[in-house]
Amino acid sequence: MTFLNPFVLFGLFAAAIPIIIHFLTRQKAKEIPFSSLRFLKLLENQQIRRLRWKQILLLIIRTMIILFIVLAFARPTLKSKNFWGVGSKANTAAVLILDNSMSMSVEENGILLFDRAKQIFFDLDEIFSAGDEIYGISPIPGAPLIFEGPRYNFSTVKKIVQKMVVSQQETDFIPAILEAKKILSDAHPANKEIYLISDLQTFGWRDTAKITLPLLPENTQKKTNLIVLPVQKKRVSNLSIAKISIANQIIEKGKVMEISAVVKNTGSERAKNRLLQIFLDGKRVGQATISLDAGDLKTVNFKIVPEKVGFATGSVLLEDDDVFADNRAYFTFVTPEQVRVVFIAPSENDVRFLKLALSPTSESQSRIKTTYLSPQQVTFNAMKNFDVIILANIRRADRNLLNAVKSHLQNGKGVILFPGSDMDLRQFNDNFNRELSLPEFTETEGKLGRKDFFISLGKFDADHPIFAGVFEKKKPTFLSPAFNFLVKFRLQPQHNVIMNFSNGDPFLVESRFESGKFLLFASAADPGWSDLFLKGIFVPLMHRAVMYAANTTREDGKQLFVGDRISASIANVSNFSDLEMETPDGTRKKVIPVIDNGALKVRFSETNGAGIYRLYQKDNLLAVWAVNCNPEESEFNYFSESQLKKTIGTAEMMSTDDVSFLAEKIRAVRYGRELWKLFAAVAFILLLIEMWLSRESEAPEEKTKGAIFERNR
């Protein structure tokens, strides 16, 4: 047993007061002459004896009342491992888990929650003494240490923590808890503690379904105290940009494109007429106002016009609220200066109509440059110079062609395939289609060169980028080509049908391989197969298909968040030396490429802040990426104490609204459960007993004194 206020124990000397008073007020026997010895027989000896016992019992009770009151004020604690007071003298090994994730950037009365969290830690100064081991962990992905190894002086730790700033990374508590458990398992001090100072955002516990709970086993719980100090703002006013995307995937200079921003009200109150602005290459190009109830979200579409070719960067910005970090989201896209297309076919005659469709008859089509190569001329290095590969009537896909096409797709480029009369469908299925996850060719339908059978085009996806903005009407009509020979596909769930024949069979199918696009046509632009090349839809269809395949902007819903690794293949680079990544703050860091799945890639993991990341080779800009804050960090839902105990196994959650008694509460947890309430209750019960016994003893005493008085008179 230990005492949080040991100096009060000097009050135990007061327990002697009732005994001293008893002896000082004790009356001596008074000699009274009796007229007859018969009076002695009249005295109730038994009643006098009972009275004396009651007086002794009252003396003991009054002494115990004082003892228990003094002990209650001394605040005794009891803990099995500290039963003989060892815990109060032993050193402590403490792990500080200080949350510096983005959600801690909430501002309250001009002060960030993270700054409040640091101050709460500083207020714990008095509970640490020289020789205590203090460790520090940040609950963000990877659970990085705040400082290396233990520190044995609180003032040293305070200086390090004082320099910490809130990050834009997401919360991840589980690795931090497990790392703290590992650290304390190797620590020697008797007292082992984990201090979790955080807003306890629910998103930070997202991976609990993947691990065994509780995080701290029962044997660890008996040896370790987990002290949770929540730092939260009850009512938050916040709008966040949950997602930003480019609606158009065919981007051309001087043509309208659309940027969509999904805005969500993650606060607890309605937001009225908030300003939303869009910037392109540092210039404001549009704005809108938005009003949202708490919990609602809305998509805002901006129309912008790229004024130059090459890489473009932009952002969407909300006006200030309680959280600044999630008010801006970034985007990038590439406006191609010229799309380089290579036709690969046994002869130029196989692609003559395709080349005519892409011939420069207007300013937009002049941006397409075509080249012809035979299958024997295909080399790995030659394909680096092209944006789109168009395969037509390839008889057999050998390993050389397969590797070239595979690398092309891995670099984020596009491939278009037209069947032909010389094509070996089975060989393509066994090699080409299987390795690139393409639809399987099943059978052919119709007759080559015969006009007694034909099939027309049917439904198509008008919202697909190939057709988006092409037709003025919602249900467009056009003169359909007649197809008298076609190839059928066996599709998988990942394949997207863009256009069908009138009988429901696919005509144009899109498939993805890594970051590249693959478009497959079910019929050829050849007189023996169809009259597609004679119809008005042919030229715009080919132009849009090529521009779509060439565009490297991905629209698969995936965004890069702070802390994510950038990984990409870089095309048109033969020498991978002198590669540097420029971070949003302008710092350049060297990047060493790696070989992944046969392809040379760059990887960069130091995405510690939101913004634009640029890859350079000396002064040559090779690629750009937009990295944003994870919108989940803007959801202000918090873990409860019961959820913490279920997840971790043990937790002492303490209010941080009033930190004046925080140190005393932590001492109670460290050294044991406080018993002052029990001692106060015992003192109160004894006081009631004393009052009752006092009243009961008064009547017999007066009766006995009266009897003696009457006899003497």
Phi, psi and omega in degrees: 000135177234166183234132179284333176238070186296335182294338179292340182297342175298339178291352178296336178297338179293344179295342180278350183299312180301323180293316180298316180298321181300314182287328181288330183260006181288126181274138176280154182295133181259128181282125181234124179288136179251143177280340182208140176290352180293336181298326180300329179287339181278342179293140180269089183301323181294322180290322178295320179295319179296322179296319179296319178298320178297321179296320178294317180297318177298322178299316180295316182296316180297323177295318181292325177302313180296319180300312183290326177294316179297317180296324179297317179290336177283350177053071179288149175231155183223129177210138188300317183285346179245025190301323181264017177084011182296321184301325183287342182256338183285156176286168184237140170251115185236136175250121178267119173254098185256114185285113176241028178286175186299326182297341178278004177270009175299135182257134178224118182054039177080005182238134178287148176302327180294322177294324174296319180298319178296318181295323177299318178296319179298328180290352179271009184309315188289346181271355178250147179231170181301135180100345177291142178267125180237127178243160180223135180224141173262129180277061176236167184310130182093349180045060181292149178284141176289325175209153183285134173064177179282152171244142187252009181225123184296325181296327177293316178297320181300319180295322180291314181295325181300329182276350181292147176235157179290140182260180175252015182274163181278160181277141175211094187284325191300310177300326180293317179296317181293323178293321177297319178299317180295317180298313184288335178294334179262357182277151184259333181303152182291321180270123179235126187222147172240126178251114178254107180250108190197169172276354177060040181300135183301323182301331181291348179249025190294337186262019182294334181289344184265356185231169178276129178252152358283162182294325178255112179299166185301320180293330177285324180299324182291337184256348188232134173261125173257113183252117184255125180241093183288139177234104188222157171248126188291319181236119184247137173253108186204131166250140179229154176269104186285330182199147175225133185214159178257114184292320179273137173251357173251103187251127180225147179298134177079003180246146185294136172231163187238132174248128180250132177238125177264117182252134180234141174268100180267003180275191184249011180215159182292141177253128184243130171049052177276139183277134178234123184239152176238137181238142176231118183052042176083359182248132178288126184238004179179162177203163179204163174246152185216141175233133184218138170284161180302130179089349182274160174224159183209144177263127178247126181256131177245138174254124180229165181233114175295131183256356179214163179268165180098199182286137176231144178232151180202180180204158173243133189233130172264157176288162188297146173212206184290340179233118182277325191298327184264014180273350180230133175233143187252157175212159176220157171202169180238128172259109186291139176281319178207133178265120182263118184246134175244128174268130176240114183203160179302325178213160180294337179297332180290342184236016186299319180286328177294320179294321179295322180296330182259008179291145184289100175250356178210173181299320182292319181285342177292347178280357179254123178245127185250150177219148178247136173224143172278161179305329180287341181269356183286126173228160181300315182289327182295327183288343180294342184270003185235152179265326182227135173253129175245116179261133181220127175054039176284123184290307180223139179265102180280174183297325180297313180292319180300314181295322179294316180292319180299314178296321178302315179291321179297334178276007176083018182260185187238155178225138176236134183238129172245132177289171178207167184292338180267001188285132177269096186296321181295317179295321176298317180299316186289333185241290188298302186293320183293316184287331181260009178057042179269163174299148181273134174285132182251304183203172176250160179221138180101191182224131181295129175074000181261136182259003180281352175227131173205158179222145183254176177281151180241231183287154176213162182275097183292343180271352179293145182305333179296326183252347183299125178082359181280318184256143179279325182272154178291326177242081186288154174234145179207161180285114186281141172294162175253124182251121179253000175207136183206164178249140179259152182242153166251113188267156173245165183304332183279353181271139184246119178276119181269324184213140181245160165282171181294338179271003178097348178290149181291138173257318181228123184236139176252135175229150180247139171227112188052239184260008181257163180248142178231122179251129180243127174262144181271353178217164186254156174274067185222138183304330179286342183257319186194175171250030181306319185291350180264350186265156183294338182283344188297308184297308178296328178295315179293317180299313182293322180296319179293315180296323179293315180294329182281336185289131183264002178285121182268139179231061181249015177085352183271131176238155174270128178250161178304129183098342177287155179268133173277125179220122183200151171273139181248120181272167175062028178230115179268330181249116184264022175273164177060032176274133180222141176256125178264122181274169182303334180274004177093356180283138177253133181234137183293140180239130178253119181291156180230160176264122181228117178056040177084355182246146178274124185229158171256141178228136182217121186254351185273052176271072188274354180213156179286148178147199182258129177250129185240132177261124181241150163243101193059246180255008181268116180283122184259324183198159176224150177223146174257127179241127183238165175288144178292122182296341178296335179290348179264005177267117188261068173249136189239149176287140176270170180296322180294322177294322179297314181295325178292322183280317186263323180112333177202145179192137174246099181272126183240138179291139178251011178294324177231109185267005185295327181251015184296317181298319180295321179296321181291322176299322179297320178291321183293314186262350177139182179282136179287139181249009186297326180294320178296316180294321178295321179295318178297318179297320179294317179296317178297325178295319177296318179296320180297318179297317181294316180294325180298317179292321181293328184275345183291317185295310178299325182293317179294323181296319181292318179296322179295322180295319179294321180296316181296318183293322181288335181285000000 
